[in-house]
């Protein structure tokens, strides 16, 4: 209906802005950004992927036979949504969350590398930035922080792939 259409338009509008630029603008408005500011900045643009996946899944699932059967048996729209549609849409959202965690780690590290993060001691991006100052003498300083970021993101992505395989009802 009208609400779904309005949410879709807001999602499209939010997705039209580059997320790193929006994150930088939010953090630049704060004199001393902290962890809460970083979470807020990442949340402003991070919800878009979840909204798009959720909308696509609900639109796909509402046409399935089990939803039609539940409606034919007299189930209310609320019951159909919470009992049939939402549990079946949860799998793709969990997979999206694992991929989103990897993207959030990269975004946080990027912003901290640029000096917009919560501090020098609480971010791999800030540690990577500090390691680049000593790159010719001690490259391991930058390589350790960069490797930690890469392994963490890879771990989240592999977990997402594994969950996608396990939660796929067609498999």
Protein Blocks (a to p, Z undefined) as FASTA:
>chain_A
ZZlmmmmmmmmmmmmpcfklmmmmmmmmpmbacfklmmmmmmmmmmmmmmmmmmmmmmmm
mmpmklmmmmmnopafklmmmmmmmmmmmmmmmmmmmmmmmmmmmmmmmmmmnopanbjk
lcfklmmmmmmmmmmmmmmlmmmmmmmmmmmmmmmmmmmmmmmmmmmmkZZ
